[in-house]
Amino acid sequence: MLEYLHVKNLALIREAELFLSDGLNVLLGETGAGKSVLLGSVGLALGARADRSLIRTNAPYALIELRFRVDAPETIESLRALGIEPEEGEIIISRKILPDRSFSRLQGEIVNTSLLSKVSEHLLNVHGQHDNEMLLREERHLSILDDYAKNELREVLPEYTEAYRAYRAKKEELKALGPGDDDERNARMDFLAFEIREITDAGLVPDEEEEVRSEFRRLSDAKRIRDTLSGIEGLLSGEVSDSIQEAVRLSMGLRDYSKDLSGLSETLSGVEAVLSDGLRETRTLFDANDADEERLYLLESRLDLINSLKRKYGGSIPEILETLSGLEKEYAALERFTENKERCEEELRALQKQLVHAGKRLHEAREQEADRFSREMAEALRGLNFLDVRFRAEVTLTTHYSQDGADSVRFLIATNPGEDLKPLSKVASGGELSRIMLAIRTIISDSDHVDTLIFDEIDTGISGKTGAMVAIKLREIARYRQVLCVTHLPQIAAAADHHFLIEKSAQDGGTETDIRPLDEESAERVLAGLLGGEVTSASLKNAKELKERMRQGSGE
């Protein structure tokens, strides 16, 4: 059972602690005080969707902590099957909600919400204010029946699920074979053949791109060097060379006139020698930088081809070759299409027979459980002031197979003598839906051995004698398991073993929700307020009398 609930910085709750006991625990308080928020925190701790708006204003985070006492051997065994070991008979769960994320801990270790959801199935059942609407949607009736019958379906349901999985996988395989139309298939094969040929004709080698690029860069550099050297040679061997040679010739004639003029001819002769050396070195370097322009063109064309194929088939040569392998496999599969299709269709027919067989077994099991469910529901409803009630869970085998089977389930009810059974959604009022949901939760919890049941305003639309019978039913349930209930109904409050008052008040310029346990006298005063609005000696007397009647099991 749930022994301890700690909530911090959640909505209007600054911090609240709840120490709970077995039996019927009732949360009382005015509308809007925060009763549903407090119970809703249990769902948040167990993985319900949370967002930053739940964090109390100006608080850095919200925190919820739960501590469960686990004694039942079947519950301990189920938890161990999930890899969870109670420590000294306790399971501790917490969740911290931050503005940008949240995380949960189970036995001190961070876990995901999927595991929490599975664990919570063995610890408690929660009935929220909006769960009654589920009864109005017939597509949800199947899941309710399966929840009730899960122990009896534990063999046939997995068998069906596996048959459905295999059937769907084979259908996908048949679809993946490609178009069944001959013209479409031939067109696809022609296109594949073109792509395969385009890649194959390229003769790609996995590591060649870098080698080609390296050689292309070297030859490109060599070509630029030769072009530059060629330009230098043209400059050195042209008019400049002729002019220097003429200048040397003329300067040689000046020596006949004066020894002082002989130095000029020597200088110009040196210039001519340097120019000659430069021209010779230029030609040597030109010859040394061989640039095969035909090879360069071939390399450039090769790179263009590789880049073109990369744009179409992958970002690298290995990826292109991997694409080629896939294209070849698809082409081969299309070549064998007729053979593969016939084989796949034959296997699909066999799997369909298995699916139908598993679906019939599941249907028969559901029909059997639906009869038992219907009998138990009728009995439970009579105990909730449905005096002449008939109830039936109708299971119909359809031709539509889904992951849940081929069954359509709907709940039928007649609440008055002489009436025909009609769909629940057509005849049930709000108060009747609350009682029907209470009956469902009761018998489902009987089948799954959950120790804690939580009801958030199960008394919606209920009053008078019916309210008393609901209270008596809750008290009966609480003999064998822990019940937490939010209520405004005096009869339920009077039937409780433990009372908690939730109040909203102004604190430090803000609003806070507080919770406190009530002793016998305080509980009677709150109950008197529920009965008469004002607490008077008369309303207190009525409250005591109502408590006595409810605890004796009579609402009269």
Helices and strands as residue ranges (DSSP letters): E 2-10, E 13-19, E 24-28, H 35-45, G 52-54, E 62-69, H 73-81, E 90-97, E 102-106, E 109-111, H 113-120, E 124-127, H 132-135, G 138-140, H 141-148, H 156-176, H 182-202, H 208-236, H 239-254, G 259-261, H 262-288, H 293-313, H 317-335, H 337-382, E 390-402, E 405-414, E 422-423, H 424-427, H 430-448, E 452-456, H 464-477, E 482-486, H 490-495, E 498-507, E 510-518, H 520-532, H 537-551
